[in-house]
């Protein structure tokens, strides 16, 4: 993603965030895939095994079940070990529920955005913001 390029997206949960992109071509399940205490990826079949999602902008095609992923995401948000934001190619209602519940219960927002993720590479510094029209604005900083 070049510095001058901005892209828009649709919020599943609105908010602002900034962080380093952690990009995966495969979906990641939070249930059995993320340790909510540390933010470490613990799914032995995922290429991101051993990496940490805390404070990053997680970029992937979609989430990957189970419905319990929402509770793991909400707990990670509560503990401060969740991604700063998540960019998905396709909507994910399970992750949306986790983010919404965390905002409702703990007052902590983590933006969840559906957008084109092609061109975002690992290590890009990404900012998620709310545009004048309420749409998500994603840019490299």
HUFEN-V376602 format. One record per residue. N is the residue number from 0. PSI is psi in whole degrees, 0 to 359 (* if undefined). Layout:
BEGIN
{{N | PSI} {N | PSI}}
END
This chain:
BEGIN
{{0 | 116} {1 | 156} {2 | 324} {3 | 351} {4 | 129} {5 | 150} {6 | 154} {7 | 163} {8 | 179} {9 | 126} {10 | 133} {11 | 330} {12 | 121} {13 | 153} {14 | 178} {15 | 146} {16 | 159} {17 | 141} {18 | 177} {19 | 136} {20 | 132} {21 | 105} {22 | 131} {23 | 140} {24 | 347} {25 | 145} {26 | 157} {27 | 131} {28 | 134} {29 | 328} {30 | 109} {31 | 358} {32 | 337} {33 | 136} {34 | 110} {35 | 339} {36 | 330} {37 | 336} {38 | 3} {39 | 143} {40 | 122} {41 | 2} {42 | 111} {43 | 344} {44 | 359} {45 | 139} {46 | 345} {47 | 8} {48 | 129} {49 | 344} {50 | 162} {51 | 133} {52 | 348} {53 | 125} {54 | 0} {55 | 166} {56 | 106} {57 | 124} {58 | 123} {59 | 167} {60 | 320} {61 | 174} {62 | 175} {63 | 96} {64 | 189} {65 | 171} {66 | 338} {67 | 348} {68 | 327} {69 | 320} {70 | 325} {71 | 318} {72 | 314} {73 | 318} {74 | 320} {75 | 321} {76 | 315} {77 | 318} {78 | 348} {79 | 18} {80 | 7} {81 | 167} {82 | 155} {83 | 329} {84 | 162} {85 | 131} {86 | 126} {87 | 147} {88 | 324} {89 | 147} {90 | 148} {91 | 103} {92 | 332} {93 | 313} {94 | 324} {95 | 317} {96 | 316} {97 | 316} {98 | 319} {99 | 317} {100 | 317} {101 | 320} {102 | 317} {103 | 312} {104 | 321} {105 | 352} {106 | 24} {107 | 122} {108 | 138} {109 | 109} {110 | 139} {111 | 119} {112 | 138} {113 | 123} {114 | 174} {115 | 124} {116 | 352} {117 | 139} {118 | 348} {119 | 126} {120 | 154} {121 | 135} {122 | 343} {123 | 138} {124 | 118} {125 | 138} {126 | 135} {127 | 130} {128 | 170} {129 | 121} {130 | 169} {131 | 331} {132 | 3} {133 | 354} {134 | 160} {135 | 140} {136 | 124} {137 | 129} {138 | 157} {139 | 137} {140 | *}}
END
